[in-house]
Amino acid sequence: MSFPFQPLSQPSLTFEGMLGLLRRQATLFPDKRRGTNCSFSDMADIVLSGFSVFYLQSPSFLAHQQQMEIDHGQNNARSLFGIEKIPTPNHIRSLLDGATPALLHPVYQGIAEALYQQGLLEKMRGFNHQMLIAMDGVHFHESDKVHCDQCSRKQMKNGAIKYFHSAVTPVIVSPHHKCAISLCPEFVAPQDGHQKQDCEQAAAHRWLTQHGARYRSWEVTLLGDDLYCHQPFCEKAQAEGYHFLLVCKPESHKTLYECLAGLEKSGWIQTKRVERKIGKRREIDTYRFANHLPLRDSEDALKVNWCEVTTTTPEGKVVYRNTFATDHPIYEHNVEDIVAAGRSRWKIENENNNTLKTKGYHFEHNFGHGKESLANMLASMNMLAFLFHTVLDLTCDVYAKLRAKLGARKKFFEHVRTLTQYIFFKSWAGLLQFMAEQLKVKITIDPSG
């Protein structure tokens, strides 16, 4: 499903610019209220109120601002997020339930387009100037009792039913940079099946169908674990104009590894050995690679190129091993860079999924399950808040310096939560400037504001 979206004519990656894009999109959310129940002028207050809680990692933010309004006639919900009338949590949940998370896609897309247009994604590119988009599945709700129409179901051995939500989260990653930049998530639907492979692959196929054309010109290589390394997904990626570089395990690709065994006997597998020094330690990377191998046992098998890296100590102890299949030709001069790109896939787990679960976003918490689409909508808002934070870390000097000064992400937002509870700020920039002054962080203030 698609929704009206006009790319920003002058992309702004400030907090205010990104929030403005969200506010504009919020006007397209369906309003279920009727008659005297319409106590708010439009859906913008509802959407921005829900988002503000995730952005500030503060479930009590709106309650504090309601009290500040009573005591002082002004509040940070209005000044920071443009929320004219603060709704109740139940009102937010009620009006967001039934709204598809695809309504937020234009915000994700607008931010990605702005990053691309301003050249901020160029430093993320990997080998052969490739933009690397990693795909992986993530769970964010699981219950024995609470469920909705969008829940997936799994029957346990004891006969009990486990209800859960999950999504495929495409993320731009790089072997050269720590950050992971989120693109539109694709939620697993009940009709996708019950097996992890069926569910995740169906959602990934759907994402490529809906969003493939948008990023086709970016010169993209898709990264994924062994679950994605099967012919239907690889052919779908190529049909959408993408390359692929995927983990390729022996136990799930018997035909390919039988061919490799034959090549090894004939001495046709090429090898490259590289010794590295890490501080006082030395490690040895041994690369093996071969081209034009069948991905499966069939006459129409897709031909892929294969490589393996084994990292050992000088004493011969194996500290890392992985294997990949790709449609990029592999040679001695590029095998190191291809493996480095393939290894950066783990960042979708460490820098994206695990951050959402353990760094203050509480991604697996049930913020409100609803009867229709609420769980997916709130999860998408949570991921969007994380994207805002990632972009500010890349583009806002004072935000980045404050994050560095305070260390842990949670600590930064603890400061923000406390300050916004007691002090009124006219703008997000004003809040950051106040923190910088109190923490004695040197910043350059733009005279134009």
SEKOLDO-599920 format. One record per residue (C-alpha): residue number from 0; residue in one letter; chain; y, z, x. Coordinates in steps of 0.05 Angstrom, whole numbers. Example, Ala and Ser with C-alpha at 12.3 -4.5 7.8 and 13.67 -1.06 7.14 Angstrom:
+-----+------+------+--------+--------+--------+
: pos : code : unit :      y :      z :      x :
+-----+------+------+--------+--------+--------+
:   0 :    A :    A :    -90 :    156 :    246 :
:   1 :    S :    A :    -21 :    143 :    273 :
+-----+------+------+--------+--------+--------+
This chain:
+-----+------+------+--------+--------+--------+
: pos : code : unit :      y :      z :      x :
+-----+------+------+--------+--------+--------+
:   0 :    M :    A :      0 :      0 :      0 :
:   1 :    S :    A :     69 :    -18 :     27 :
:   2 :    F :    A :    138 :      8 :     11 :
:   3 :    P :    A :    208 :    -19 :     21 :
:   4 :    F :    A :    229 :    -13 :     93 :
:   5 :    Q :    A :    288 :    -42 :    130 :
:   6 :    P :    A :    289 :    -32 :    206 :
:   7 :    L :    A :    349 :      8 :    231 :
:   8 :    S :    A :    405 :    -40 :    251 :
:   9 :    Q :    A :    428 :      9 :    305 :
:  10 :    P :    A :    368 :     54 :    318 :
:  11 :    S :    A :    388 :    126 :    329 :
:  12 :    L :    A :    338 :    174 :    361 :
:  13 :    T :    A :    381 :    236 :    351 :
:  14 :    F :    A :    356 :    290 :    304 :
:  15 :    E :    A :    410 :    268 :    254 :
:  16 :    G :    A :    390 :    195 :    260 :
:  17 :    M :    A :    316 :    208 :    248 :
:  18 :    L :    A :    331 :    257 :    192 :
:  19 :    G :    A :    375 :    204 :    160 :
:  20 :    L :    A :    317 :    156 :    159 :
:  21 :    L :    A :    273 :    209 :    126 :
:  22 :    R :    A :    328 :    224 :     75 :
:  23 :    R :    A :    334 :    150 :     58 :
:  24 :    Q :    A :    259 :    145 :     48 :
:  25 :    A :    A :    257 :    209 :      7 :
:  26 :    T :    A :    296 :    174 :    -48 :
:  27 :    L :    A :    235 :    129 :    -60 :
:  28 :    F :    A :    189 :    188 :    -75 :
:  29 :    P :    A :    166 :    189 :   -148 :
:  30 :    D :    A :    200 :    242 :   -191 :
:  31 :    K :    A :    152 :    273 :   -243 :
:  32 :    R :    A :    205 :    317 :   -275 :
:  33 :    R :    A :    228 :    305 :   -345 :
:  34 :    G :    A :    286 :    330 :   -388 :
:  35 :    T :    A :    314 :    400 :   -372 :
:  36 :    N :    A :    263 :    408 :   -316 :
:  37 :    C :    A :    307 :    364 :   -271 :
:  38 :    S :    A :    344 :    420 :   -235 :
:  39 :    F :    A :    353 :    380 :   -171 :
:  40 :    S :    A :    395 :    317 :   -164 :
:  41 :    D :    A :    340 :    276 :   -131 :
:  42 :    M :    A :    276 :    282 :    -91 :
:  43 :    A :    A :    312 :    287 :    -24 :
:  44 :    D :    A :    319 :    362 :    -30 :
:  45 :    I :    A :    244 :    369 :    -44 :
:  46 :    V :    A :    222 :    324 :     13 :
:  47 :    L :    A :    271 :    352 :     64 :
:  48 :    S :    A :    255 :    424 :     44 :
:  49 :    G :    A :    181 :    412 :     55 :
:  50 :    F :    A :    195 :    378 :    122 :
:  51 :    S :    A :    242 :    433 :    146 :
:  52 :    V :    A :    187 :    485 :    144 :
:  53 :    F :    A :    144 :    443 :    191 :
:  54 :    Y :    A :    202 :    422 :    235 :
:  55 :    L :    A :    223 :    494 :    249 :
:  56 :    Q :    A :    150 :    519 :    247 :
:  57 :    S :    A :    176 :    573 :    199 :
:  58 :    P :    A :    140 :    584 :    131 :
:  59 :    S :    A :    196 :    633 :    112 :
:  60 :    F :    A :    255 :    588 :    132 :
:  61 :    L :    A :    275 :    569 :     61 :
:  62 :    A :    A :    270 :    641 :     35 :
:  63 :    H :    A :    316 :    665 :     92 :
:  64 :    Q :    A :    366 :    610 :     76 :
:  65 :    Q :    A :    367 :    628 :      2 :
:  66 :    Q :    A :    385 :    699 :     22 :
:  67 :    M :    A :    438 :    674 :     71 :
:  68 :    E :    A :    469 :    633 :     15 :
:  69 :    I :    A :    471 :    695 :    -30 :
:  70 :    D :    A :    502 :    738 :     25 :
:  71 :    H :    A :    550 :    688 :     58 :
:  72 :    G :    A :    556 :    627 :     13 :
:  73 :    Q :    A :    528 :    581 :     65 :
:  74 :    N :    A :    460 :    568 :     97 :
:  75 :    N :    A :    425 :    529 :    151 :
:  76 :    A :    A :    381 :    490 :    103 :
:  77 :    R :    A :    444 :    454 :     80 :
:  78 :    S :    A :    479 :    447 :    148 :
:  79 :    L :    A :    418 :    428 :    189 :
:  80 :    F :    A :    377 :    388 :    138 :
:  81 :    G :    A :    426 :    368 :     84 :
:  82 :    I :    A :    388 :    407 :     30 :
:  83 :    E :    A :    438 :    419 :    -27 :
:  84 :    K :    A :    394 :    463 :    -71 :
:  85 :    I :    A :    336 :    500 :    -41 :
:  86 :    P :    A :    273 :    492 :    -84 :
:  87 :    T :    A :    217 :    543 :    -89 :
:  88 :    P :    A :    153 :    532 :    -50 :
:  89 :    N :    A :    115 :    522 :   -116 :
:  90 :    H :    A :    166 :    470 :   -138 :
:  91 :    I :    A :    158 :    432 :    -72 :
:  92 :    R :    A :     83 :    432 :    -77 :
:  93 :    S :    A :     83 :    410 :   -150 :
:  94 :    L :    A :    130 :    351 :   -139 :
:  95 :    L :    A :     97 :    327 :    -74 :
:  96 :    D :    A :     27 :    329 :   -103 :
:  97 :    G :    A :     11 :    258 :   -125 :
:  98 :    A :    A :     59 :    225 :    -76 :
:  99 :    T :    A :     21 :    182 :    -27 :
: 100 :    P :    A :     32 :    198 :     48 :
: 101 :    A :    A :     44 :    123 :     57 :
: 102 :    L :    A :    115 :    138 :     32 :
: 103 :    L :    A :    128 :    168 :    100 :
: 104 :    H :    A :    102 :    107 :    139 :
: 105 :    P :    A :    172 :     75 :    144 :
: 106 :    V :    A :    197 :    137 :    179 :
: 107 :    Y :    A :    141 :    134 :    231 :
: 108 :    Q :    A :    152 :     59 :    237 :
: 109 :    G :    A :    228 :     65 :    244 :
: 110 :    I :    A :    222 :    115 :    300 :
: 111 :    A :    A :    170 :     73 :    337 :
: 112 :    E :    A :    214 :     11 :    329 :
: 113 :    A :    A :    274 :     49 :    356 :
: 114 :    L :    A :    235 :     73 :    416 :
: 115 :    Y :    A :    211 :      2 :    429 :
: 116 :    Q :    A :    279 :    -31 :    420 :
: 117 :    Q :    A :    313 :     19 :    467 :
: 118 :    G :    A :    260 :      6 :    521 :
: 119 :    L :    A :    235 :     78 :    520 :
: 120 :    L :    A :    163 :     56 :    512 :
: 121 :    E :    A :    163 :     10 :    573 :
: 122 :    K :    A :    148 :     68 :    620 :
: 123 :    M :    A :     87 :     83 :    577 :
: 124 :    R :    A :     53 :     17 :    593 :
: 125 :    G :    A :    -13 :     16 :    632 :
: 126 :    F :    A :    -50 :    -38 :    670 :
: 127 :    N :    A :    -29 :   -110 :    660 :
: 128 :    H :    A :     33 :    -87 :    622 :
: 129 :    Q :    A :    -10 :    -62 :    565 :
: 130 :    M :    A :     14 :    -13 :    512 :
: 131 :    L :    A :    -43 :     37 :    502 :
: 132 :    I :    A :    -56 :     62 :    431 :
: 133 :    A :    A :   -111 :    114 :    427 :
: 134 :    M :    A :   -148 :    126 :    361 :
: 135 :    D :    A :   -187 :    188 :    342 :
: 136 :    G :    A :   -206 :    227 :    281 :
: 137 :    V :    A :   -181 :    298 :    267 :
: 138 :    H :    A :   -200 :    349 :    213 :
: 139 :    F :    A :   -145 :    391 :    181 :
: 140 :    H :    A :   -177 :    426 :    121 :
: 141 :    E :    A :   -247 :    453 :    108 :
: 142 :    S :    A :   -269 :    496 :     50 :
: 143 :    D :    A :   -331 :    516 :     10 :
: 144 :    K :    A :   -290 :    521 :    -54 :
: 145 :    V :    A :   -220 :    492 :    -52 :
: 146 :    H :    A :   -220 :    416 :    -61 :
: 147 :    C :    A :   -183 :    358 :    -92 :
: 148 :    D :    A :   -194 :    284 :   -108 :
: 149 :    Q :    A :   -179 :    264 :    -36 :
: 150 :    C :    A :   -229 :    312 :     -5 :
: 151 :    S :    A :   -289 :    285 :     32 :
: 152 :    R :    A :   -355 :    321 :     19 :
: 153 :    K :    A :   -413 :    340 :     62 :
: 154 :    Q :    A :   -478 :    371 :     37 :
: 155 :    M :    A :   -504 :    425 :     82 :
: 156 :    K :    A :   -577 :    439 :     96 :
: 157 :    N :    A :   -576 :    498 :     48 :
: 158 :    G :    A :   -551 :    453 :     -8 :
: 159 :    A :    A :   -480 :    478 :     -7 :
: 160 :    I :    A :   -422 :    429 :     -8 :
: 161 :    K :    A :   -369 :    430 :     47 :
: 162 :    Y :    A :   -302 :    400 :     27 :
: 163 :    F :    A :   -256 :    374 :     82 :
: 164 :    H :    A :   -197 :    328 :     98 :
: 165 :    S :    A :   -191 :    285 :    160 :
: 166 :    A :    A :   -149 :    228 :    187 :
: 167 :    V :    A :   -147 :    176 :    242 :
: 168 :    T :    A :    -86 :    189 :    284 :
: 169 :    P :    A :    -64 :    130 :    327 :
: 170 :    V :    A :    -22 :    153 :    386 :
: 171 :    I :    A :     13 :    116 :    443 :
: 172 :    V :    A :    -11 :    146 :    508 :
: 173 :    S :    A :     -3 :    130 :    582 :
: 174 :    P :    A :    -39 :    147 :    647 :
: 175 :    H :    A :     30 :    159 :    677 :
: 176 :    H :    A :     61 :    206 :    626 :
: 177 :    K :    A :     39 :    270 :    590 :
: 178 :    C :    A :     70 :    257 :    522 :
: 179 :    A :    A :     34 :    225 :    463 :
: 180 :    I :    A :     75 :    187 :    411 :
: 181 :    S :    A :     47 :    189 :    341 :
: 182 :    L :    A :     43 :    127 :    297 :
: 183 :    C :    A :     28 :    127 :    222 :
: 184 :    P :    A :    -36 :    167 :    208 :
: 185 :    E :    A :    -91 :    138 :    164 :
: 186 :    F :    A :   -126 :    188 :    120 :
: 187 :    V :    A :   -201 :    185 :    109 :
: 188 :    A :    A :   -215 :    171 :     35 :
: 189 :    P :    A :   -275 :    196 :     -5 :
: 190 :    Q :    A :   -302 :    126 :    -13 :
: 191 :    D :    A :   -306 :    118 :     63 :
: 192 :    G :    A :   -373 :    154 :     63 :
: 193 :    H :    A :   -401 :    219 :     89 :
: 194 :    Q :    A :   -422 :    202 :    160 :
: 195 :    K :    A :   -368 :    212 :    212 :
: 196 :    Q :    A :   -378 :    143 :    240 :
: 197 :    D :    A :   -371 :    109 :    172 :
: 198 :    C :    A :   -310 :    150 :    152 :
: 199 :    E :    A :   -272 :    143 :    216 :
: 200 :    Q :    A :   -286 :     69 :    227 :
: 201 :    A :    A :   -267 :     53 :    155 :
: 202 :    A :    A :   -201 :     88 :    163 :
: 203 :    A :    A :   -189 :     55 :    231 :
: 204 :    H :    A :   -203 :    -14 :    200 :
: 205 :    R :    A :   -154 :      2 :    144 :
: 206 :    W :    A :   -101 :     22 :    194 :
: 207 :    L :    A :   -109 :    -44 :    232 :
: 208 :    T :    A :   -103 :    -83 :    167 :
: 209 :    Q :    A :    -40 :    -47 :    145 :
: 210 :    H :    A :     -4 :    -38 :    211 :
: 211 :    G :    A :    -36 :    -88 :    260 :
: 212 :    A :    A :     17 :   -142 :    252 :
: 213 :    R :    A :     74 :    -93 :    264 :
: 214 :    Y :    A :     53 :    -77 :    336 :
: 215 :    R :    A :     18 :   -143 :    353 :
: 216 :    S :    A :     74 :   -168 :    397 :
: 217 :    W :    A :     74 :   -104 :    438 :
: 218 :    E :    A :     14 :   -126 :    480 :
: 219 :    V :    A :    -32 :    -70 :    457 :
: 220 :    T :    A :    -99 :    -46 :    481 :
: 221 :    L :    A :   -135 :      2 :    435 :
: 222 :    L :    A :   -170 :     62 :    465 :
: 223 :    G :    A :   -225 :    102 :    431 :
: 224 :    D :    A :   -288 :    141 :    442 :
: 225 :    D :    A :   -359 :    114 :    436 :
: 226 :    L :    A :   -356 :    117 :    360 :
: 227 :    Y :    A :   -308 :     58 :    361 :
: 228 :    C :    A :   -347 :     17 :    412 :
: 229 :    H :    A :   -385 :    -26 :    362 :
: 230 :    Q :    A :   -378 :    -99 :    345 :
: 231 :    P :    A :   -345 :    -94 :    276 :
: 232 :    F :    A :   -287 :    -53 :    303 :
: 233 :    C :    A :   -280 :    -94 :    366 :
: 234 :    E :    A :   -278 :   -159 :    326 :
: 235 :    K :    A :   -228 :   -129 :    278 :
: 236 :    A :    A :   -183 :   -108 :    337 :
: 237 :    Q :    A :   -185 :   -178 :    366 :
: 238 :    A :    A :   -173 :   -210 :    298 :
: 239 :    E :    A :   -109 :   -169 :    293 :
: 240 :    G :    A :    -87 :   -192 :    363 :
: 241 :    Y :    A :   -106 :   -129 :    401 :
: 242 :    H :    A :   -149 :   -116 :    463 :
: 243 :    F :    A :   -197 :    -58 :    467 :
: 244 :    L :    A :   -220 :     -9 :    520 :
: 245 :    L :    A :   -272 :     39 :    493 :
: 246 :    V :    A :   -320 :     92 :    518 :
: 247 :    C :    A :   -389 :     61 :    520 :
: 248 :    K :    A :   -448 :    109 :    523 :
: 249 :    P :    A :   -519 :     87 :    543 :
: 250 :    E :    A :   -554 :    120 :    484 :
: 251 :    S :    A :   -515 :     79 :    433 :
: 252 :    H :    A :   -515 :     13 :    471 :
: 253 :    K :    A :   -586 :      1 :    492 :
: 254 :    T :    A :   -582 :    -75 :    496 :
: 255 :    L :    A :   -521 :    -73 :    541 :
: 256 :    Y :    A :   -552 :    -22 :    588 :
: 257 :    E :    A :   -617 :    -60 :    591 :
: 258 :    C :    A :   -577 :   -120 :    616 :
: 259 :    L :    A :   -543 :    -75 :    666 :
: 260 :    A :    A :   -610 :    -51 :    692 :
: 261 :    G :    A :   -630 :   -124 :    704 :
: 262 :    L :    A :   -565 :   -139 :    740 :
: 263 :    E :    A :   -573 :    -77 :    783 :
: 264 :    K :    A :   -642 :   -100 :    806 :
: 265 :    S :    A :   -613 :   -167 :    825 :
: 266 :    G :    A :   -553 :   -135 :    861 :
: 267 :    W :    A :   -502 :   -165 :    813 :
: 268 :    I :    A :   -465 :   -101 :    795 :
: 269 :    Q :    A :   -403 :    -96 :    838 :
: 270 :    T :    A :   -381 :    -30 :    869 :
: 271 :    K :    A :   -316 :     -2 :    895 :
: 272 :    R :    A :   -308 :     65 :    930 :
: 273 :    V :    A :   -242 :    102 :    935 :
: 274 :    E :    A :   -231 :    169 :    971 :
: 275 :    R :    A :   -173 :    213 :    946 :
: 276 :    K :    A :   -142 :    276 :    973 :
: 277 :    I :    A :   -119 :    329 :    923 :
: 278 :    G :    A :    -85 :    383 :    962 :
: 279 :    K :    A :   -137 :    407 :   1011 :
: 280 :    R :    A :   -194 :    379 :    970 :
: 281 :    R :    A :   -224 :    310 :    976 :
: 282 :    E :    A :   -257 :    271 :    919 :
: 283 :    I :    A :   -293 :    204 :    920 :
: 284 :    D :    A :   -288 :    156 :    861 :
: 285 :    T :    A :   -344 :    105 :    857 :
: 286 :    Y :    A :   -330 :     47 :    810 :
: 287 :    R :    A :   -384 :     -1 :    785 :
: 288 :    F :    A :   -369 :    -60 :    741 :
: 289 :    A :    A :   -398 :   -123 :    711 :
: 290 :    N :    A :   -372 :   -177 :    663 :
: 291 :    H :    A :   -399 :   -217 :    603 :
: 292 :    L :    A :   -451 :   -169 :    573 :
: 293 :    P :    A :   -475 :   -168 :    501 :
: 294 :    L :    A :   -449 :   -110 :    460 :
: 295 :    R :    A :   -509 :   -110 :    414 :
: 296 :    D :    A :   -578 :   -143 :    404 :
: 297 :    S :    A :   -561 :   -205 :    363 :
: 298 :    E :    A :   -548 :   -278 :    373 :
: 299 :    D :    A :   -475 :   -269 :    354 :
: 300 :    A :    A :   -466 :   -210 :    401 :
: 301 :    L :    A :   -395 :   -201 :    426 :
: 302 :    K :    A :   -391 :   -207 :    502 :
: 303 :    V :    A :   -355 :   -149 :    535 :
: 304 :    N :    A :   -340 :   -126 :    605 :
: 305 :    W :    A :   -366 :    -59 :    630 :
: 306 :    C :    A :   -345 :     -9 :    683 :
: 307 :    E :    A :   -366 :     61 :    705 :
: 308 :    V :    A :   -330 :    114 :    746 :
: 309 :    T :    A :   -366 :    171 :    780 :
: 310 :    T :    A :   -324 :    224 :    817 :
: 311 :    T :    A :   -360 :    266 :    869 :
: 312 :    T :    A :   -343 :    317 :    922 :
: 313 :    P :    A :   -359 :    300 :    995 :
: 314 :    E :    A :   -422 :    341 :    986 :
: 315 :    G :    A :   -445 :    296 :    930 :
: 316 :    K :    A :   -431 :    341 :    870 :
: 317 :    V :    A :   -413 :    300 :    808 :
: 318 :    V :    A :   -348 :    326 :    776 :
: 319 :    Y :    A :   -334 :    269 :    728 :
: 320 :    R :    A :   -369 :    207 :    700 :
: 321 :    N :    A :   -351 :    159 :    645 :
: 322 :    T :    A :   -365 :     87 :    624 :
: 323 :    F :    A :   -323 :     37 :    586 :
: 324 :    A :    A :   -329 :    -30 :    551 :
: 325 :    T :    A :   -269 :    -77 :    545 :
: 326 :    D :    A :   -249 :   -149 :    532 :
: 327 :    H :    A :   -205 :   -148 :    593 :
: 328 :    P :    A :   -237 :   -182 :    654 :
: 329 :    I :    A :   -254 :   -130 :    707 :
: 330 :    Y :    A :   -244 :   -145 :    781 :
: 331 :    E :    A :   -242 :   -104 :    844 :
: 332 :    H :    A :   -166 :   -105 :    844 :
: 333 :    N :    A :   -158 :    -78 :    773 :
: 334 :    V :    A :   -218 :    -33 :    760 :
: 335 :    E :    A :   -180 :     30 :    781 :
: 336 :    D :    A :   -123 :     16 :    734 :
: 337 :    I :    A :   -170 :     -1 :    676 :
: 338 :    V :    A :   -208 :     64 :    685 :
: 339 :    A :    A :   -143 :    103 :    690 :
: 340 :    A :    A :   -122 :     72 :    623 :
: 341 :    G :    A :   -189 :     88 :    592 :
: 342 :    R :    A :   -186 :    160 :    616 :
: 343 :    S :    A :   -118 :    170 :    585 :
: 344 :    R :    A :   -153 :    168 :    517 :
: 345 :    W :    A :   -165 :    243 :    524 :
: 346 :    K :    A :    -90 :    254 :    513 :
: 347 :    I :    A :    -98 :    241 :    439 :
: 348 :    E :    A :   -142 :    303 :    437 :
: 349 :    N :    A :   -104 :    348 :    486 :
: 350 :    E :    A :    -31 :    326 :    476 :
: 351 :    N :    A :    -36 :    308 :    402 :
: 352 :    N :    A :    -94 :    338 :    361 :
: 353 :    N :    A :   -100 :    403 :    400 :
: 354 :    T :    A :    -25 :    412 :    402 :
: 355 :    L :    A :    -23 :    406 :    326 :
: 356 :    K :    A :    -78 :    457 :    320 :
: 357 :    T :    A :    -58 :    509 :    372 :
: 358 :    K :    A :     17 :    503 :    390 :
: 359 :    G :    A :     50 :    530 :    328 :
: 360 :    Y :    A :     39 :    473 :    279 :
: 361 :    H :    A :    -22 :    508 :    249 :
: 362 :    F :    A :    -50 :    440 :    230 :
: 363 :    E :    A :   -115 :    468 :    202 :
: 364 :    H :    A :    -80 :    518 :    158 :
: 365 :    N :    A :    -80 :    505 :     83 :
: 366 :    F :    A :     -5 :    500 :     68 :
: 367 :    G :    A :    -21 :    478 :     -3 :
: 368 :    H :    A :    -81 :    438 :    -25 :
: 369 :    G :    A :    -60 :    412 :    -93 :
: 370 :    K :    A :   -101 :    370 :   -141 :
: 371 :    E :    A :    -85 :    300 :   -115 :
: 372 :    S :    A :    -51 :    282 :    -49 :
: 373 :    L :    A :    -14 :    346 :    -30 :
: 374 :    A :    A :    -59 :    365 :     29 :
: 375 :    N :    A :    -51 :    296 :     60 :
: 376 :    M :    A :     24 :    294 :     47 :
: 377 :    L :    A :     37 :    361 :     80 :
: 378 :    A :    A :     -7 :    342 :    139 :
: 379 :    S :    A :     33 :    278 :    147 :
: 380 :    M :    A :     98 :    318 :    145 :
: 381 :    N :    A :     70 :    365 :    198 :
: 382 :    M :    A :     53 :    306 :    244 :
: 383 :    L :    A :    121 :    275 :    231 :
: 384 :    A :    A :    154 :    340 :    253 :
: 385 :    F :    A :    113 :    336 :    317 :
: 386 :    L :    A :    137 :    265 :    327 :
: 387 :    F :    A :    210 :    287 :    319 :
: 388 :    H :    A :    199 :    340 :    372 :
: 389 :    T :    A :    166 :    290 :    419 :
: 390 :    V :    A :    223 :    241 :    412 :
: 391 :    L :    A :    276 :    295 :    424 :
: 392 :    D :    A :    239 :    316 :    487 :
: 393 :    L :    A :    246 :    244 :    511 :
: 394 :    T :    A :    318 :    230 :    488 :
: 395 :    C :    A :    356 :    296 :    481 :
: 396 :    D :    A :    374 :    328 :    548 :
: 397 :    V :    A :    392 :    396 :    521 :
: 398 :    Y :    A :    329 :    400 :    478 :
: 399 :    A :    A :    286 :    382 :    538 :
: 400 :    K :    A :    321 :    432 :    583 :
: 401 :    L :    A :    315 :    488 :    532 :
: 402 :    R :    A :    241 :    473 :    523 :
: 403 :    A :    A :    232 :    475 :    598 :
: 404 :    K :    A :    271 :    539 :    605 :
: 405 :    L :    A :    231 :    576 :    551 :
: 406 :    G :    A :    164 :    547 :    571 :
: 407 :    A :    A :    115 :    550 :    514 :
: 408 :    R :    A :    132 :    509 :    452 :
: 409 :    K :    A :    118 :    570 :    409 :
: 410 :    K :    A :    170 :    611 :    446 :
: 411 :    F :    A :    224 :    559 :    435 :
: 412 :    F :    A :    212 :    559 :    360 :
: 413 :    E :    A :    209 :    635 :    358 :
: 414 :    H :    A :    280 :    634 :    384 :
: 415 :    V :    A :    301 :    581 :    334 :
: 416 :    R :    A :    269 :    620 :    276 :
: 417 :    T :    A :    305 :    684 :    294 :
: 418 :    L :    A :    372 :    651 :    304 :
: 419 :    T :    A :    371 :    612 :    239 :
: 420 :    Q :    A :    352 :    674 :    201 :
: 421 :    Y :    A :    415 :    712 :    221 :
: 422 :    I :    A :    467 :    661 :    244 :
: 423 :    F :    A :    497 :    601 :    209 :
: 424 :    F :    A :    502 :    537 :    250 :
: 425 :    K :    A :    542 :    476 :    229 :
: 426 :    S :    A :    493 :    427 :    261 :
: 427 :    W :    A :    429 :    421 :    301 :
: 428 :    A :    A :    470 :    402 :    362 :
: 429 :    G :    A :    511 :    466 :    352 :
: 430 :    L :    A :    448 :    508 :    350 :
: 431 :    L :    A :    422 :    477 :    414 :
: 432 :    Q :    A :    490 :    487 :    448 :
: 433 :    F :    A :    491 :    560 :    428 :
: 434 :    M :    A :    421 :    570 :    457 :
: 435 :    A :    A :    440 :    535 :    521 :
: 436 :    E :    A :    501 :    579 :    530 :
: 437 :    Q :    A :    462 :    643 :    518 :
: 438 :    L :    A :    405 :    622 :    564 :
: 439 :    K :    A :    454 :    596 :    617 :
: 440 :    V :    A :    424 :    526 :    614 :
: 441 :    K :    A :    471 :    474 :    644 :
: 442 :    I :    A :    484 :    416 :    597 :
: 443 :    T :    A :    531 :    357 :    593 :
: 444 :    I :    A :    570 :    356 :    528 :
: 445 :    D :    A :    586 :    287 :    501 :
: 446 :    P :    A :    662 :    288 :    486 :
: 447 :    S :    A :    651 :    239 :    429 :
: 448 :    G :    A :    606 :    290 :    394 :
+-----+------+------+--------+--------+--------+
